[in-house]
Amino acid sequence: METRQCRVRIATKKDADYIARNLRVSDVEELTDGGLTTAAVSESFSRSNYCRCMCAPDGKPFAIWGCGRIGETDDIGSVWMLGTDQLEHHKLAFGRVCAREIKQMLNLFPLLTNFVHASNTRSQKWLVSLGAELCPERCMPLNAKFRQFWFQKTEATCVHG
């Protein structure tokens, strides 16, 4: 799929490794605060039932995302996304595909969840713009580093019965 010269495609291990080596600072900080390393990119890739990347016109991936089953349930998936500094240069192209990608993942898991760094208000606003709900701040422990978010598939219902 082409989007203003950027392309979305099924992600490969090579894409995950490239992005892990070139992660943007905010993603490295989030992983570190969560007790993880950049190896989490490859681990997330390997555990995902669905994994895509977006490539710049030069073919280099700048964002990778996906979802995988949590535990033994088929109803809840862990959704994730990581990127390089190039994401900022292609944020409009990336933004055009986000809602569609969330919808695709919700077809696999009617509930998608994960955690976002509590200090990353930009990511929180982006998640809400895509339809995510955030755990209310009043429900978070003091000094919590992360805030839970989720997307839920809703069925359309006719108001006329």
TORTOR-58861 format. One line per field, with one value per residue: x, y, z of N, C-alpha, C in turn. Coordinates in Angstrom, 2 decimals, m for minus. Layout:
BEGIN
n.px	(X	...)
n.py	(Y	...)
n.pz	(Z	...)
ca.px	(X	...)
ca.py	(Y	...)
ca.pz	(Z	...)
c.px	(X	...)
c.py	(Y	...)
c.pz	(Z	...)
% end
This chain:
BEGIN
n.px	(0.84	0.61	1.30	1.54	4.20	5.27	5.30	3.25	3.80	3.95	5.79	9.22	11.74	14.16	13.35	12.45	14.86	16.34	14.86	15.10	17.80	17.79	16.03	13.87	14.50	12.44	11.14	13.17	13.56	11.05	11.05	13.28	12.45	10.49	11.90	13.01	14.93	16.24	15.92	13.35	11.91	12.36	11.39	8.69	7.91	8.29	6.31	3.94	0.74	0.02	1.78	3.14	5.02	6.08	7.55	9.93	10.28	12.85	12.91	13.64	12.57	10.54	8.68	7.15	4.65	2.19	0.27	m0.36	m1.49	m2.58	m1.72	m3.79	m6.15	m8.30	m9.41	m8.16	m5.63	m2.21	m1.20	1.16	3.68	6.52	9.16	11.50	13.55	12.83	10.12	8.93	9.35	7.62	5.09	2.49	1.83	2.01	0.02	m2.25	m2.72	m3.12	m5.70	m7.01	m5.28	m5.53	m8.18	m7.92	m6.40	m8.20	m9.99	m8.80	m8.46	m10.87	m10.37	m7.77	m4.81	m2.36	0.45	1.32	3.92	3.64	4.44	4.47	2.71	2.12	2.02	m0.13	m2.23	m2.30	m3.05	m5.64	m6.83	m7.05	m9.00	m8.57	m9.02	m8.00	m6.65	m8.05	m6.36	m6.79	m7.06	m4.60	m1.62	0.33	3.07	3.25	4.74	3.66	0.71	m2.27	m3.84	m6.51	m8.11	m11.28	m13.34	m16.36	m19.67	m21.87	m25.11	m28.55	m30.63	m33.28	m34.16)
n.py	(m1.17	2.15	5.34	8.48	8.17	6.72	3.44	0.82	m2.35	m5.92	m6.60	m7.55	m9.59	m8.39	m5.72	m5.16	m5.41	m3.33	m1.07	m1.31	m0.73	1.93	3.41	6.06	8.59	8.96	6.49	4.75	5.70	5.08	2.27	1.70	2.76	0.95	m1.25	m2.59	m3.40	m2.39	m4.77	m5.47	m4.74	m6.71	m8.88	m8.16	m8.17	m10.95	m12.10	m11.28	m11.56	m10.08	m7.86	m4.92	m2.62	0.70	2.17	4.55	6.62	5.84	3.20	2.41	1.26	3.11	3.00	0.57	m1.75	m3.66	m6.48	m8.91	m11.95	m11.92	m13.86	m16.73	m16.10	m15.41	m13.03	m10.69	m8.50	m7.46	m4.37	m2.50	m0.04	1.27	3.53	5.26	8.25	9.22	9.01	11.39	12.94	11.81	11.90	12.66	10.89	8.53	8.99	8.84	6.12	4.99	4.71	2.82	0.66	0.11	m0.73	m3.08	m4.63	m4.81	m6.52	m8.94	m9.11	m8.24	m6.50	m4.37	m3.63	m1.81	m0.07	3.35	5.74	7.73	10.39	11.10	13.00	13.68	11.24	10.14	11.86	11.31	8.59	8.80	10.28	8.33	6.78	5.47	4.65	6.03	5.05	6.65	9.39	9.69	7.13	6.06	4.89	6.89	8.64	6.95	5.46	4.68	4.59	2.93	2.05	1.44	m0.04	m0.72	m2.94	m2.04	m2.89	m1.86	m0.67	m0.64	2.08	1.88	m0.57)
n.pz	(0.00	m0.89	0.42	m0.09	m1.04	1.04	2.39	3.60	4.92	5.51	8.36	8.83	10.44	9.97	9.63	12.24	13.64	12.47	13.25	16.03	16.36	15.72	17.28	18.35	20.82	22.78	22.72	23.53	26.14	27.25	27.08	28.72	31.21	31.69	32.32	30.20	27.23	24.01	22.75	23.07	20.84	18.87	20.33	20.66	17.98	17.42	19.02	18.00	16.43	14.36	12.46	11.23	9.20	8.40	5.67	4.54	1.55	0.67	1.31	3.85	7.02	9.32	11.29	13.34	14.20	16.01	17.24	19.75	21.26	24.65	27.26	27.75	26.54	23.74	23.28	24.08	23.17	23.10	22.16	20.27	19.35	17.81	16.90	14.67	14.52	12.06	11.85	12.58	10.31	8.54	9.58	8.77	6.68	8.13	10.05	8.45	8.11	10.57	11.94	10.33	10.65	13.40	13.39	11.86	13.64	15.74	14.62	15.03	17.80	20.06	22.13	22.72	24.42	26.38	27.82	28.25	28.50	31.33	31.35	28.73	27.11	24.51	23.07	24.43	23.70	20.96	21.00	22.12	20.07	18.20	19.19	21.57	25.02	28.08	31.20	33.93	35.48	38.19	39.10	39.04	40.65	42.94	41.55	39.36	36.54	34.18	32.15	31.65	28.55	26.22	23.38	22.14	20.43	19.08	18.53	16.02	16.59	15.83	16.43	16.17	16.84)
ca.px	(0.00	1.39	0.72	2.45	5.53	5.60	4.62	2.99	3.92	4.16	7.12	10.14	12.71	15.16	12.75	12.46	16.24	16.73	14.20	15.71	19.10	17.59	14.86	13.85	14.83	11.26	10.86	14.23	13.25	9.89	11.49	14.17	11.65	9.71	12.82	13.29	15.98	15.81	15.57	11.88	11.37	12.37	10.49	7.31	7.73	8.13	5.10	2.76	m0.07	m0.13	2.88	3.35	5.95	5.95	8.86	10.12	10.51	14.12	12.75	14.00	11.42	10.64	7.71	6.73	3.57	1.52	m0.46	m0.27	m2.38	m2.15	m2.08	m4.52	m7.40	m8.29	m10.17	m7.38	m4.32	m1.30	m0.90	2.41	4.22	7.81	9.63	12.77	13.39	12.23	8.66	8.56	9.36	6.55	3.97	1.20	1.60	1.76	m1.29	m3.33	m2.96	m3.28	m7.06	m7.26	m4.47	m6.17	m9.38	m7.46	m5.99	m9.41	m10.63	m8.15	m8.70	m11.85	m9.83	m6.33	m4.38	m0.95	0.75	2.06	4.66	2.75	4.89	4.42	1.36	1.95	1.55	m1.46	m3.19	m2.37	m3.85	m7.05	m7.34	m7.33	m10.12	m8.18	m9.41	m6.88	m6.98	m8.09	m5.22	m7.18	m6.97	m3.21	m0.85	1.21	4.36	3.21	5.49	2.90	m0.75	m2.87	m4.79	m7.11	m9.04	m12.28	m14.20	m17.76	m20.60	m22.90	m26.47	m29.58	m31.42	m34.70	m34.47)
ca.py	(0.00	3.39	6.52	9.61	7.60	5.81	2.18	m0.09	m3.74	m6.88	m6.40	m8.68	m9.55	m7.39	m4.41	m5.02	m5.19	m1.99	m0.08	m1.42	m0.04	3.35	3.90	7.46	8.73	8.76	5.05	4.16	6.08	4.30	0.88	1.68	2.95	m0.28	m2.34	m3.32	m2.89	m2.33	m6.14	m5.57	m4.59	m8.05	m9.73	m7.80	m8.69	m12.41	m12.50	m10.67	m12.24	m9.08	m6.92	m4.14	m1.51	1.72	2.50	5.84	6.44	5.15	1.80	2.13	1.33	4.13	2.67	m0.82	m1.92	m4.95	m6.94	m10.33	m12.45	m11.84	m15.08	m17.81	m15.62	m14.98	m11.78	m9.52	m8.43	m6.39	m3.55	m1.76	0.70	1.91	4.19	5.96	9.70	9.50	9.06	12.80	13.45	11.16	11.75	12.76	9.61	7.55	9.30	8.41	4.68	4.52	4.26	1.58	m0.40	m0.24	m1.51	m4.42	m5.38	m5.10	m7.70	m10.10	m9.07	m7.18	m5.58	m4.18	m2.83	m1.71	1.05	4.46	6.48	8.74	11.75	11.31	13.50	13.67	9.89	9.95	12.58	10.55	7.40	9.22	10.69	7.10	6.10	4.77	5.17	6.03	4.89	7.99	9.69	9.52	5.70	5.63	5.07	8.07	8.48	5.87	5.80	4.28	4.73	1.93	2.48	0.32	0.14	m1.78	m3.05	m1.87	m3.29	m0.87	m1.14	0.21	2.70	1.60	m1.93)
ca.pz	(0.00	m0.99	1.03	m0.31	m1.22	2.13	2.13	4.71	4.51	6.59	8.93	8.89	11.54	9.56	9.95	13.70	14.05	12.03	14.11	17.36	16.33	15.41	18.02	18.80	22.24	23.63	22.81	24.36	27.53	27.69	27.29	29.87	32.42	31.88	32.62	28.97	26.35	22.62	22.34	23.14	19.49	18.27	21.12	20.30	16.63	17.44	19.75	17.40	15.42	13.30	12.59	10.02	9.30	7.38	5.11	3.86	0.11	0.42	1.66	5.24	7.93	10.37	12.34	13.37	15.17	15.93	18.41	20.03	22.31	26.05	28.00	27.09	25.97	22.34	23.21	24.47	22.54	23.49	20.99	20.48	18.20	18.07	15.69	14.60	14.38	10.75	12.00	12.61	8.94	7.78	10.51	8.08	6.00	9.18	10.63	7.54	8.16	11.95	12.28	9.60	11.26	14.67	13.03	11.46	14.84	16.52	14.01	15.63	19.24	20.31	23.11	22.61	25.56	26.72	28.71	27.65	29.52	31.94	31.04	27.28	26.81	23.05	22.70	25.00	22.83	19.71	21.27	22.27	18.75	17.46	19.82	22.80	26.32	29.02	32.61	34.53	36.35	39.59	39.41	38.96	41.89	42.96	40.88	38.36	35.33	33.01	32.18	30.77	27.54	25.50	22.26	22.23	19.26	19.45	17.49	15.71	16.85	15.27	17.50	15.93	17.27)
c.px	(0.89	0.62	1.73	3.91	6.02	4.77	4.45	3.11	4.07	5.61	7.92	11.04	13.79	14.65	12.82	13.88	16.72	16.13	14.79	17.04	18.95	16.41	14.99	14.01	13.62	10.92	11.91	13.95	12.08	10.27	12.35	13.40	10.77	10.59	13.18	14.45	15.42	15.51	14.06	11.25	11.28	11.43	9.03	6.98	7.45	6.83	3.81	2.07	m0.19	1.00	3.13	4.45	5.63	7.35	8.83	10.32	11.83	14.09	13.09	12.77	11.63	9.62	7.35	5.67	2.95	0.74	m0.31	m1.15	m1.74	m2.63	m2.80	m5.80	m7.24	m8.96	m9.35	m6.00	m3.51	m0.89	0.35	2.83	5.52	8.31	11.01	12.50	12.73	10.71	8.18	8.49	8.22	5.28	2.61	0.86	1.28	0.37	m2.44	m3.65	m3.30	m4.67	m7.39	m6.49	m5.06	m7.40	m8.99	m7.09	m7.20	m10.22	m10.02	m8.47	m9.68	m11.42	m8.31	m5.90	m2.86	m0.79	1.56	2.74	3.78	3.16	4.79	3.01	1.10	1.41	0.14	m2.52	m3.38	m3.25	m5.33	m7.63	m7.68	m8.47	m9.79	m8.81	m8.20	m7.41	m6.98	m6.92	m5.55	m7.08	m5.53	m2.52	0.01	2.55	4.40	3.94	4.68	1.40	m1.34	m3.81	m5.37	m7.99	m10.02	m13.15	m15.64	m18.61	m21.60	m24.27	m27.46	m30.43	m32.92	m35.08	m34.37)
c.py	(1.24	4.53	7.65	9.17	6.78	4.56	1.38	m1.51	m4.63	m6.73	m7.70	m8.54	m8.50	m5.97	m4.14	m4.72	m3.79	m0.92	m0.12	m0.67	1.48	3.97	5.37	7.49	8.45	7.27	4.33	4.45	5.26	2.85	0.78	1.82	1.73	m1.48	m3.18	m2.69	m2.82	m3.72	m6.35	m5.42	m5.96	m9.00	m9.44	m8.31	m10.19	m12.87	m11.99	m11.59	m11.37	m8.10	m6.25	m3.11	m0.52	2.13	3.85	5.57	5.72	3.68	1.46	2.24	2.41	3.92	1.20	m0.95	m3.28	m5.24	m8.45	m10.70	m12.29	m13.11	m16.10	m17.35	m15.23	m13.62	m10.52	m9.60	m7.28	m5.65	m2.71	m1.06	1.36	2.52	4.79	7.46	10.08	9.56	10.51	13.40	12.89	11.01	11.88	11.45	8.53	7.75	8.83	6.93	4.16	3.97	2.94	0.40	m0.84	m1.11	m2.93	m5.26	m5.72	m6.24	m8.99	m10.23	m7.94	m6.17	m5.57	m3.28	m2.79	m0.52	2.08	5.20	7.62	10.17	12.07	11.74	13.52	12.31	9.64	10.64	11.84	9.32	7.74	9.62	9.47	6.29	5.33	5.44	5.03	5.80	6.28	8.19	9.45	8.05	5.19	5.80	6.33	7.71	7.32	6.33	5.52	4.40	3.72	2.60	1.24	0.83	m1.01	m1.76	m2.92	m2.25	m2.18	m1.45	m0.14	0.77	2.41	0.15	m2.92)
c.pz	(0.00	m0.34	0.91	m0.30	m0.04	1.92	3.42	4.16	5.73	7.06	8.92	10.11	11.24	9.87	11.45	14.18	13.67	12.95	15.52	17.42	16.18	16.15	18.41	20.33	23.13	23.77	23.66	25.83	28.07	27.96	28.55	31.17	32.72	32.16	31.40	28.22	24.94	22.06	22.37	21.76	18.83	19.00	20.78	18.91	16.67	18.09	19.10	16.39	14.18	13.49	11.24	10.28	8.20	6.99	4.43	2.36	m0.21	0.81	3.10	6.13	8.98	11.47	12.21	14.46	15.00	17.19	18.53	21.20	23.69	26.74	27.15	26.40	24.50	22.18	23.49	23.82	23.10	22.22	21.28	19.19	18.65	16.78	15.81	14.52	13.06	10.82	11.99	11.21	8.09	8.61	9.83	7.37	7.03	9.78	9.77	7.65	9.55	12.26	11.59	10.22	12.60	14.39	12.62	12.69	15.72	15.90	14.55	17.11	19.52	21.38	22.95	23.75	25.66	27.65	27.95	28.79	30.03	31.60	29.54	26.86	25.30	22.58	23.25	24.15	21.51	19.90	21.38	20.92	17.89	18.07	21.08	24.01	27.23	30.43	33.24	35.50	37.81	40.04	39.42	40.31	41.81	42.31	39.88	37.10	34.06	33.25	31.19	29.77	26.88	24.37	22.37	20.99	19.73	18.25	17.25	15.98	16.28	16.40	17.33	16.22	16.19)
% end
